[in-house]
Amino acid sequence: MAVDERLRQCLRQGPHRRLRQRTVSGRIVPRRVITHRVTAQRVIALCVAFALRTCAITAAYYAAARAGLLLELVHRQVTPLWPPTGIAVVCLLLLGLRMWPGVALGAFLVNLSLGSSVLVALGISVGNTLAPVTACLLLRRSGFRPELDRLRDALALVFLGALAGMLVSATGGTGVLTLAGAVPTDAFWSTWSVWWTGDAMGVLVVVPFLLVLRRLRCPRGAGPHRWPRWFEAGAMLAVTAVVTLVATRSTVSLLFIVSPVLIWAAFRFQLAGTAPCALLISVITISAAADGVGPFRGHELSTQMLTLQAFNGTIALIALSLSALVTERNRTHQRIVRVCQELTEAVTRLAPADSAPDTLAVRRRPLEKPERERTEKTADPERSPPSPFVRASRPAGPPQP
């Protein structure tokens, strides 16, 4: 009754108050009721979206883990490249730290599927969840940008996101396996080092690739000048695969020959070229190390791991730093060109109307005249004013004509 009386009062106050009412199922209801219904629908939609994202992250984590375990070298839970770590870091960076349940659930299911007990799987999943969270917190603290277009972003990803953040997962996971008796005590540090480098390589190799994949756009509707770039990118990936296969399958140590291809990718495509190349090089090299061929033949496991991770780390560092430097250089060049154009337009507007030839010359090259004057002064010292030291050292005399 109170609601009906309030509706009657609102309707008596004029048409401007009637616009504030809404009709639901043929009945006029107060605005606050509709607000409550919209809010409830919004909450339900957010909950459904969160659940779907969590399931998607869990599925991606699990699939990447099964793929990474195909290249295992030490125990069934330690690999030289752990892709799920990179997926977890990217998801937490882009979607927020609130998506950590998807990472935790995926890590728990992966370790449980490997035959571990519930407690061991739970302990390892805690470390595998805290490591990406720690990496994201460190990256945000340093002002990291997902575009990776600055050198400071590349260095932050290497030293904070990969090397520092993955200490948590390596320490926690190796400690749990040691306490459970799955890893002997004397093998703690060897397992820890492989775990740490594997997680770090997952961040260094997978994170840039996923960030590039996120910004990738289909060339549909682009002009014909775009297709040569795509053909060049495909040729670059093919050359990278062939060169890496030759370097890793040869009995002679030729791992260094992949560097020119990486430099080519950095100068031509920046991060969009170096990230896929670095991932491809790492996968092919790890496959060669797992098969024990090429430069990894006849060596102990520790020597293989040292050579493998040193090479992969160097490739990732070169790819990230060089692409960031080239991007910064291109951005600086574009800024200089834009400033020169603005200066040319300003000089053109300020030039008098009767000096059309001079205006045309300035439009062609605004810095030509100052550079010529500076060169003439340098070549002819008599035309340039002497320095204060020279004026003070000259003897006093009558003024020169």
C-alpha positions, 0 to 999 in steps of 0.5 A, a space after each residue: 500500500 505504501 508503494 502504491 501511495 508513493 507512485 500516485 504522489 509521483 504521478 501527480 507531480 508532473 510528466 518530468 517525474 513520470 519519466 523516472 518511472 519504469 514499466 515491468 510486465 505492464 506494471 509501474 514500479 519504483 526506480 529503486 526496484 529496477 536498480 536492485 534487479 539490474 545490480 543483481 543481474 550484474 553480479 550474476 554476470 560478473 560471477 559467471 564471467 569470473 567462473 568462465 575465465 577461471 576455467 579457461 585459465 585452468 585448462 590453458 595451464 593444464 594443457 601447457 603443463 602437459 606439453 612442457 612435461 614432454 621435455 622433462 630432464 630431471 624427475 617427472 615434475 621438473 623440465 628445462 622449460 615450464 610454459 604454464 608459468 608464463 601463462 600464469 604471469 600473463 593472465 595475472 598481468 592482464 586480468 588482475 591478481 584476482 584470477 589466481 584461483 585458476 592458476 592454483 587449480 590448474 597447478 593442483 590438477 597437473 601435480 595430482 595427475 602425475 601421481 602425487 598425493 593430495 598433500 604434495 600436489 597441494 604444496 606444489 600448487 601453492 608455490 606455483 601460484 605464489 611465484 606468478 603473483 610475486 612476479 606480477 607484484 614486482 613488475 607492477 612495482 617497477 612500472 612495467 608496461 605489457 607493451 615491452 617497448 622500453 628497455 626498462 620493461 625488458 630488464 624488469 621482466 628478466 630480473 624481477 619477473 623471471 629470476 626473482 619471482 621464480 625463486 618462490 616456486 623453485 624453493 617451495 616445490 623442491 622443498 615439498 618433494 624433498 620432504 615427501 621423499 620424492 627427491 633425495 636430500 643430496 639432489 636438492 640443489 640440482 633439482 632446485 636449479 633446474 626447477 628455477 631455470 625452467 620456470 624462469 625460461 617459461 617467463 622469458 620465452 612465453 610471456 613476450 610471445 603471448 603479449 605479442 599474440 594478444 596484439 596480433 591483428 589479421 591483415 584483412 582489409 589491409 592494402 597490398 603493401 602489407 602482404 610483403 611484410 607477412 611474407 617476410 615474417 613467414 620467411 624469417 620464421 622458416 629461416 629461424 627453424 632451419 638455422 636452429 635445426 642445423 645448429 643443434 643437430 650438427 656435431 660442431 658447436 654452431 649455436 651462435 649462428 642463430 644470433 644474426 637471425 634474431 638481430 634481423 627479426 629485432 630490426 625488422 619487426 621488433 618484439 613481434 619478430 623476436 618473441 616467436 623466434 626466441 620461442 622457436 629457438 628454445 623449443 628446438 634446442 630443448 628438444 635436441 638436449 632431450 634427445 642428446 644430439 648435437 652439442 649435447 651429445 656425450 655430456 653429463 646432465 649438469 653440463 647439458 643443463 648448464 649449456 642449454 639454459 645459458 644459451 636459452 637465457 642469452 637468446 631471450 635476453 638478446 631478443 627482449 633488450 634488442 627489440 626494446 632498444 630498436 623500438 625506443 630508437 624508432 619512437 625517438 626518430 618519429 618524435 624528432 620528425 614530428 617536431 621538425 615538421 611542426 617547426 617547419 610549419 611554424 617558420 612557414 607561417 611566420 615568413 613574410 609573403 614576399 620571400 616565397 623562395 626562402 620559404 620553399 627552401 625552409 620547407 625543404 630543409 629547415 635546418 639547412 641555413 643554421 648548419 651552413 652558418 655554423 660550418 662557415 664560422 668553423 671554417 673561417 675563424 675571422 667571421 666568428 666572434 672571439 671568445 672572452 679569453 681571446 678578447 682579454 688576451 689581445 693588447 689594447 690599441 686603437 679600434 680596428 677599421 
